[in-house]
Amino acid sequence: MRASTQFFFHFLSLILKPRLERKIRSKVIVKFISPTSFKKFKRAVDFVKLKERRNCWRAKPRIGIRVVVRFSRVSLFTKMMPPRPPPEDFALKETKPHLGGGKVSGDKLTSTYDLVEQMQYLYVRVVKAKDLPGKDVTGSCDPYVEVKLGNYLGKTRVFEKKSNPEWNQVFAFSKDRLQASLLEVTVKDKDVVKDDFIGKVFFDLNEIPKRVPPDSPLAPQWYRLEDRQGNKVKGELMLAVWMGTQADEAFPEAWHSDAAFVSGADGLANMRSKVYLSPKLWYLRVNVIEAQDLQPGDKGRYPEVFVKAVLGNQALRTRISQARGINPMWNEDLMFVAAEPFEEPLILSVEDRVAPNKDEVLGRCAIPLQYVDRRLDHKVVNSRWFNLEKHIIVDGEKKKEIKFASRIHMRICLEGGYHVLDESTHYSSDLRPTAKQLWKSSIGVLELGILSAHGLMPMKTKDGRGTTDAYCVAKYGQKWVRTRTIIDSFAPKWNEQYTWEVFDPCTVITIGVFDNCHLHGGDKAGGAKDNKIGKVRIRLSTLETDRVYTHSYPLLVLHPNGVKKMGEIHLAVRFSCSSLLNMMHMYSHPLLPKMHYLHPLTVSQLDSLRHQATQIVSMRLGRAEPPLRKEVVEYMLDVGSHMWSMRRSKANFFRIMNVLGGLIAVGKWFDQICNWKNPITTVLIHILFIILVLYPELILPTIFLYLFLIGVWYYRWRPRHPPHMDTRLSHADSAHPDELDEEFDTFPTSRPSDIVRMRYDRLRSIAGRIQTVVGDLATQGERFQSLLSWRDPRATALFVIFCLVAAIILYVTPFQVVALLAGFYILRHPRFRHKLPSVPLNFFRRLPARTDSML
């Protein structure tokens, strides 16, 4: 038994050892499930523990032990682990959908609307009617049209007392849901008790023509109305009926068969697809210089004057002027975000602090932004004087008081050379300046096909069962797109395609999925919000040009009880480049417009301005029809990402450690070289070092050649798929419940005092460690400064004498000799090393710092 078991694991080692040498710091779980495969060993072994002792692999047969093989280079060690359930599938999946009707040529597709699967629809355009007979007592009629196909019934709007109405409405019925072979179009007269029948028209679905864009739209025709027996009656109806796809121009505004389950005109508007444009945002710079001839209410005191500026919901104020008097000076900049069209003026008021909580208005002026100068570069804008108006209250009414004209001197301009940040620069979708004159030509086109989603979770309850009314929103640059809402489906199919111009490859497109809560009277429910299902970010620079990427992305959302997969979204993406040379040239340009570097804004200014920009964008898009609601815009723009999160802090810390891991690995490798762990490698390093010292002109070519070879070698393992949300990188799968509860807490907090106290103590302990690390770094820097500061006169004297001797020796000794001696000393054999610290390190640690002067 023992001999046969050792033979088995010796054979297993011959198989695994080449793989172990290629996989560093990885983990393999070996699980033997079938006990019948071990009958030859006379004993059933379910889980086996492996050990490596020198070159002999031994086994200790046990039952119920799970083998975990970890290798650091070629060494193995075991770890006892209880069996855990398999993790949820958060991986990206490559798919092969039937795009564009299968018209594929390599990676490029050759038909219009080619990044989605074709969906067939029956379109009915009801244009108008004429000569309709009167059915009322007065001889008039209130006509409307019913379009019926099986159980689906669509209605036009009603015209009162009109025998020649014009509707021009389109109805779309999905071919997959057709329940009949006969289309019935009926004209009726709206009545109080029962609607009167006027006439109808029948169409056989087998005889309806097909239309595929870019064919011209089908011309509508006049059809004579028939009664229920098929006889011709008075009145004609103009119709156009055809079979088409979602690429048809009538598709976005059409009434879909899903809308039969939606109540009200607002619900129908909220389920349609739409394209939105963000408002054009400007930075408004207000340089407050001075004021003259102010008239404070109390003449016997020096006024404490400041300027308050208000633009919409934004309010800023200057500091109190140091020049106490009626002619104060400030020369201070105030920055605002303004959006075209400019609806609100800039209101400036000069105020006097007469008491701790009381301010007196000395004058006010309103400046329309339409007449403000626009600056495209850093040239100085001419300053202007503005008269200040003072208002007094007479008999309860505010009236203008004109006694003496106080003035304020300001320089106001709209900054067109900046890019107004409404999203984080790490995943921004647009980096162009505001002024269109400064835009460069586009470098390509981004095409996105939103195909479908599957496995969606129920987001709300209707009629006692869970349901989801899903729609997608995609944002890139100033263009937002919203797909139509698919009613009551956990596997919706949109198959809608959109296109954007690309001006910078280092940008990100964001796609979010939401549940529509405004289809069944949600607006009247008071405060109903669309639920977020998840979002995906795709960086364009990670995509190969002219290649179609078709993947199923996991929709991950972080909840207070942990990360949860809400489903998957199926996307097709293609980035087409018009000029490869122009795109490569973009990598040499600054990321942001030049004004961000010539006249940079402070970090606090950028944070405040970004908050104001997101509020303006959400407010303007919320006024569109159908509205793109505030919660959707804020989720897409990642508002609130700057708030404190223990989980994000851990993730960022481990990101830093991962970046420094390469340097740490190089340091460990060099330490092994210096300690002669592998004598052959150390001798080769000695030879390479001697060559580089004797021929220093080879140093830089060797370094760059080495980097080139590494890049070529890693080309084999280049990423084949675009990146996606990573739960491990985000530490979302291992976050503590209390950390998640803290992350989802409101600001200011709404948690009980004992929980807040516990979190505050935890934060103090973490801050204490950070404080210790920062203090240690400051100590080392102060020791460097004390080398020449004569704070320790003996240490500084020793260092000065050493510098003099070193200067003389280095002057008379060739540099190559010095380099060789220093290199040989560093790479010396461990036999010539001591375990005690070196003399320079001892000398440095004895230098004084300013720690002893701190309280």
Protein Blocks (a to p, Z undefined) as FASTA:
>chain_A
ZZmmmmmmmmmmmmmmmmmmmmghiacddddfblmlmmmnopacfbdcdddehjaccddd
dehiacddddehjaccddddddddddddfbdcdddddehhlpaghjbccbehklbccddd
dddddfbdehiacfbfnopacddddddehjbccdddddehiabbcfkpacdddfklccbf
bdcdddddddfklccdfbdcdddfklpccdddfbdcddddddddddfkopaceddddddd
ddddfkbmklmmpccfklmmpgcjklmmmmpccddddddddddddddfbdehiacfblkb
ccdddddddehjaccdddddfbgcjbdcfkpacddddddddfbdcdddddddfbfkbccd
fbdcdddfklgccdfblcdcddddddddddddeehiacdddfbdcdddddddddfkbccd
fbdfklccbfcdfblklpccdfbdcddddfbdehiacfbdeehiacddddddddehjbdc
dddddehiabdcfkpacddddfbfkbcddddddddfklnoplmnoopacddfbdcdddfk
lpcehiacddddddddddfkbccdfbdcddddddddfblklmmmmmmpcfbdfklmmmcc
dfklmmmmmmmmmmmmmmmmmmpccdddfklmmmmnogoklpccfklmmmmmmmmmmmmm
mmmmmmmmmmmmmnomalmlmmmmmmmmmmmmmmmmlmmmmmmmmmmmmmmmmmmmgcfb
dcdddfklnommmccfklmmmmmpccddfbdfklmmmmmmmmmmmmmmmmmmmmmmmmmm
mmmmmmmnomammlmmmmmmmmmmmmmmmmmpcfklmmmmmmmmmmpcfklpcfbdcfkl
mmmmmpccfklmpZZ
